[in-house]
Amino acid sequence: MFWLIFFGWWLCLTHKSTGIVQCISIIGIPVEMTNFEITAIALWLVGRRVVSVEEARLSSLLRSPHNVESLARLAQLPV
């Protein structure tokens, strides 16, 4: 609750307003979409974790049972 009351609400509001301003130009649209994704993390930080791209891909592969070939390529083992 401490995070939400003292930091989360204004950080979330800042990311939302920055995202709306960045919608004005075409160049700012990818950054704007990232700002809108960050708002949920900024509002309620508990239970969220920022990870590298490689770690995120690996965890998504491990969650799906249909990616045996992809896991074998990742581990460089013959299928």
C-alpha positions in Angstrom: 0.0 0.0 0.0 2.9 2.3 0.7 4.1 2.1 -2.9 0.6 2.7 -4.3 -0.1 5.7 -2.1 3.2 7.5 -2.3 4.7 6.6 -5.6 2.5 4.4 -7.8 -0.4 6.7 -8.6 1.8 9.7 -9.8 4.2 7.4 -11.6 1.3 5.7 -13.4 -0.2 9.1 -14.2 3.1 10.4 -15.6 3.5 7.4 -17.9 -0.1 7.7 -19.1 0.2 11.4 -19.9 3.6 11.0 -21.5 2.2 8.2 -23.7 -0.7 10.4 -24.8 1.7 13.2 -25.7 3.9 10.8 -27.7 0.8 9.7 -29.7 1.0 13.0 -31.5 4.0 12.0 -33.7 4.3 8.7 -35.7 7.8 8.3 -34.3 6.6 8.2 -30.7 4.0 5.5 -31.2 6.3 2.5 -30.2 7.5 4.3 -27.1 3.9 5.3 -26.3 2.8 1.7 -26.3 5.7 0.8 -24.0 4.6 3.7 -21.7 1.1 2.2 -21.5 2.5 -1.2 -20.7 4.7 0.2 -17.9 1.7 1.9 -16.2 0.5 -1.4 -14.7 4.0 -2.0 -13.3 4.3 1.5 -12.0 0.9 1.4 -10.3 1.4 -1.9 -8.4 5.0 -2.9 -8.3 4.6 -6.0 -6.1 4.9 -9.3 -7.9 6.5 -7.8 -11.1 10.0 -8.4 -12.3 11.9 -7.0 -15.2 13.9 -9.7 -17.1 16.1 -9.9 -20.1 14.7 -10.8 -23.5 16.5 -14.2 -23.4 15.1 -15.1 -20.0 11.6 -14.1 -21.1 11.9 -16.3 -24.3 13.2 -19.2 -22.3 10.4 -19.0 -19.8 7.8 -18.8 -22.5 9.3 -21.9 -24.1 9.3 -23.8 -20.9 5.6 -23.0 -20.3 4.5 -24.4 -23.6 4.5 -28.2 -24.1 4.5 -27.8 -27.9 8.0 -26.3 -28.1 10.1 -29.4 -27.8 12.0 -28.7 -31.0 12.7 -25.1 -30.0 14.0 -26.3 -26.6 16.2 -28.8 -28.3 17.6 -26.1 -30.6 18.1 -23.8 -27.6 20.0 -26.6 -25.8 21.8 -27.6 -29.1 20.7 -31.2 -28.7 19.5 -33.4 -31.6 15.8 -34.0 -31.6 
